[in-house]
């Protein structure tokens, strides 16, 4: 019963992060699976991909309804990451657990710092669906999108993270998307990259613990809808700081645990 409750609560938090911020869910899911629910690092990163795919699809539908998804930009970004995600996903299962945990912790610290101290958007944010449709998305720099997407795909496959906390800043600073569009578009990128990474991992013998993953995923999906609504009422910066501070504490703990 305790395990079920922990899975439900952790799933809700992951869903809130993905729905509200377009990222951060998987970097919270992996430590929750390891330290609260007893998964090994390899099993946790695989399970996190399952959870993030379902949750990201839910968030993507919600953002798409509001016209906050740049399909061409997101498509280029995501397609470039498919092969790197698949290759790095296959390699990750051969990495020692301690190394994988330490690498994840370092990445989570970077993500937490980005959430706590985000860069200011380079341009004013559009506020309507019409503005998104007619804005710079139609003139996406394909080369930049491909390079950024390939790098993100590598991280996704290797560490089992959707990469939204990296995708959102990249979409804003590299591809000049407004923040609201970046959050929605990142969910498309997360879904594609995570699916590619998971497909490779499932070619190796695995036995997912569905008694934990199923309730975790269910509350994460519900949380994604709530996160989308919460994002419309609370400033993105405030949400980022709250999640970032929590993530930083968890990441530091993981790093100490991996190296001591």
Rosetta blueprint (number, residue, H / E / L):
1 X L
2 X H
3 X H
4 X H
5 X H
6 X H
7 X H
8 X H
9 X H
10 X H
11 X H
12 X H
13 X H
14 X H
15 X H
16 X H
17 X H
18 X H
19 X H
20 X H
21 X H
22 X L
23 X L
24 X L
25 X H
26 X H
27 X H
28 X H
29 X H
30 X H
31 X H
32 X H
33 X H
34 X H
35 X H
36 X H
37 X L
38 X L
39 X L
40 X L
41 X H
42 X H
43 X H
44 X H
45 X H
46 X H
47 X H
48 X H
49 X H
50 X H
51 X H
52 X H
53 X H
54 X H
55 X H
56 X H
57 X H
58 X H
59 X H
60 X H
61 X H
62 X H
63 X H
64 X H
65 X H
66 X L
67 X L
68 X L
69 X L
70 X L
71 X H
72 X H
73 X H
74 X H
75 X H
76 X H
77 X H
78 X H
79 X H
80 X H
81 X H
82 X H
83 X H
84 X H
85 X H
86 X H
87 X H
88 X H
89 X H
90 X H
91 X H
92 X H
93 X L
94 X L
95 X L
96 X L
97 X H
98 X H
99 X H
100 X H
101 X H
102 X H
103 X H
104 X H
105 X H
106 X H
107 X H
108 X H
109 X H
110 X H
111 X H
112 X H
113 X H
114 X H
115 X H
116 X H
117 X L
118 X L
119 X L
120 X L
121 X L
122 X L
123 X L
124 X L
125 X L
126 X L
127 X L
128 X L
129 X H
130 X H
131 X H
132 X H
133 X H
134 X H
135 X L
136 X H
137 X H
138 X H
139 X H
140 X L
141 X L
142 X H
143 X H
144 X H
145 X H
146 X H
147 X H
148 X H
149 X H
150 X H
151 X H
152 X H
153 X H
154 X H
155 X H
156 X H
157 X H
158 X H
159 X H
160 X L
161 X L
162 X L
163 X L
164 X H
165 X H
166 X H
167 X H
168 X H
169 X H
170 X H
171 X H
172 X H
173 X H
174 X L
175 X L
176 X L
177 X L
178 X L
179 X H
180 X H
181 X H
182 X H
183 X H
184 X H
185 X H
186 X H
187 X H
188 X H
189 X H
190 X H
191 X H
192 X H
193 X H
194 X H
195 X H
196 X H
197 X H
198 X H
199 X H
200 X H
201 X H
202 X L
203 X L
204 X L
205 X L
206 X L
207 X L
208 X L
209 X L
210 X H
211 X H
212 X H
213 X H
214 X H
215 X H
216 X H
217 X H
218 X H
219 X H
220 X H
221 X H
222 X H
223 X H
224 X H
225 X H
226 X H
227 X H
228 X H
229 X H
230 X H
231 X H
232 X L
233 X L
234 X L
235 X L
236 X H
237 X H
238 X H
239 X H
240 X H
241 X H
242 X H
243 X H
244 X H
245 X H
246 X H
247 X H
248 X H
249 X H
250 X H
251 X H
252 X H
253 X H
254 X H
255 X H
256 X H
257 X H
258 X H
259 X H
260 X L
